[in-house]
Amino acid sequence: MSKNDKMNAIVQKAISEIIQFELKNPKLGFVTITDVRVTNDNSIAKVYVSFLGKEERNQAGLKILNQSKGFIRSELAKRLSIRKTPELIFEIDRSLEQGNRIEKILSDLS
């Protein structure tokens, strides 16, 4: 496991805990952090998320996360022992949808 992989895992675990236990927003609903990609210089962390429910839930949840970005980042800074806390970019994880679409296409072919 590379140094960057470890950083990705640490940041993913920390953000998951912050969202689950610290972020007090009942409108957020059920969110899963599916992946985190931190740049080599720790300046940016792309945080891939998925929400339980329909597409509207995705947009509403993403909006809440973006509004809470400063709080999440400051909590993250308390938990990480690095000089620079990465800027957070939240993105909807579409990999499950893509997998389901490919599966449907393959089943339609046979």
Secondary structure, DSSP 8 states (H G I E B T S, - for coil): --HHHHHHHHHHHHHHHIIIII---GGG-SEEEEEEEE-TTSSEEEEEEEESS-HHHHHHHHHHHHHTHHHHHHHHHHH--SSS--EEEEEE--HHHHHHHHHHHHHHH-
